[in-house]
């Protein structure tokens, strides 16, 4: 018996509330797997300097944030 046949047999014998839960899980797993496949395709390296000239990183980019901004993050 294949896994598909066994699954169908088990679902046929399961109560309705459990069938709904199985369906929810199956749809979740399917969507997650589809997203994983899309993520794998997107792992190709992006072209270098894709946004060159569109913005400038300020010279103090790595400087510590002012205290008033840090307080907002800490509260």
matplotlib code that plots the C-alpha trace (Angstrom):
import matplotlib.pyplot as plt

x = [0.0, 1.4, 1.5, -1.2, -3.5, -2.8, -3.5, -6.8, -7.8, -7.0, -8.9, -11.9, -12.1, -11.3, -14.0, -14.9, -13.1, -9.9, -10.3, -10.6, -7.4, -5.6, -6.7, -5.5, -2.1, -1.9, -2.6, -0.1, 2.6, 1.9, 2.2, 5.4, 6.9, 6.0, 7.6, 10.8, 11.0, 10.6, 13.3, 15.6, 15.2, 15.9, 19.3, 21.0, 23.3, 22.0, 23.9, 26.6, 25.8, 22.2, 21.2, 24.4, 23.9, 20.4, 21.3, 24.4, 25.4, 26.2, 29.7, 28.4, 26.3, 28.1, 28.2, 26.3, 22.7, 21.8, 20.6, 17.0, 16.7, 18.2, 15.8, 12.9, 14.2, 14.7, 11.2]
y = [0.0, 3.4, 6.3, 8.1, 5.0, 4.7, 8.4, 8.2, 5.2, 6.9, 10.0, 8.0, 6.6, 9.8, 12.0, 15.3, 17.6, 15.6, 15.7, 19.5, 19.7, 17.4, 19.6, 22.7, 21.1, 19.8, 23.2, 24.8, 22.3, 22.7, 26.5, 26.2, 23.8, 26.1, 29.0, 27.0, 26.1, 29.8, 30.7, 28.2, 29.7, 33.1, 32.1, 33.1, 36.0, 39.4, 41.5, 43.6, 47.4, 46.8, 50.2, 52.1, 55.8, 55.6, 56.5, 57.4, 55.9, 58.7, 58.7, 58.3, 55.2, 53.0, 55.7, 55.0, 56.1, 59.2, 58.4, 59.6, 57.1, 54.3, 55.0, 54.4, 50.9, 50.1, 51.0]
z = [0.0, -0.9, 1.5, -0.5, -0.3, 3.4, 4.0, 2.1, 4.1, 7.4, 6.4, 5.4, 8.9, 10.8, 12.4, 10.7, 13.1, 12.5, 8.7, 8.9, 11.0, 8.6, 5.7, 7.4, 8.1, 4.5, 3.0, 5.4, 4.5, 0.8, 1.0, 3.1, 0.6, -2.3, -0.5, 0.1, -3.6, -4.5, -2.0, -3.5, -6.9, -5.5, -4.1, -7.4, -6.6, -7.3, -9.8, -8.3, -7.8, -8.8, -7.2, -7.9, -7.8, -6.4, -2.8, -0.8, 2.5, 4.9, 6.3, 9.9, 9.0, 11.6, 14.3, 17.5, 17.6, 19.7, 23.2, 22.5, 19.7, 21.8, 24.6, 22.1, 21.3, 25.0, 26.1]

ax = plt.figure().add_subplot(projection="3d")
ax.plot(x, y, z, "-o")
ax.set_aspect("equal")
plt.show()
